[in-house]
Amino acid sequence: MFDIIEEYVSRVVEFWPALFESLWETGIMMGFAMTAAILLGLPLGTLLYLTAKGKPMENIYIYQLSNIFVNIVRSFPFLLLVVAMQPFIRTIYGRATGDPVAASFPMMLIAIALYARFVQQSLLDVPRGVTETAQSMGASISQLVWKFLFVESRSSLIIGFTTAFVSFISYSTIMGVVGGGGIGDFAIRYGYQRYETDIMYTAIIVIIIIVQIMQWLGLKLAKKMDKR
């Protein structure tokens, strides 16, 4: 038994540099995706809420365009989205494969659409009385959003972002197809393709640990921010 454990540990130590590099690549892709979700997904989701029928900025054209964009991106098979975006990525970045930054473009696009939908749903869950109170006080659109809607829905927004983060991890494991690297690519190249099942399961365990830690942190922060 101890010989098996010792052999496993030695093998993990042997593959550790490649595993660490794959974690770094995953971190780069996740960083870009999370940044895009916050900087673009949050405003887009807010716009979807504000321009819907019966809302303060009702505009059927803006709403339909935004809604169609979100629906198309979210319904597009991610692997096909990655392949379809290769010419566009190569045009604006200079290369489309072999680089976690290049591989981040499809992840950023899906992150924007995915989190936008979470944001829209979170804002729709805000009681109508909150909006009516803000309007009766003469609040501007920016004041309505920042001082009422976001404050009331902050716990739900955090939970939505945490859920989206878990999805981002899943999407990142596909990026090895275009040379983006990452922990998923490590599990396939060093584990599955070489029949090194112990290394593959080690990578899977690492992914599970990352997801569990982020899920715990997100729920804990959401609970702390929930003042209801």
Disulfide bonds with the S-S distance in Angstrom:
none
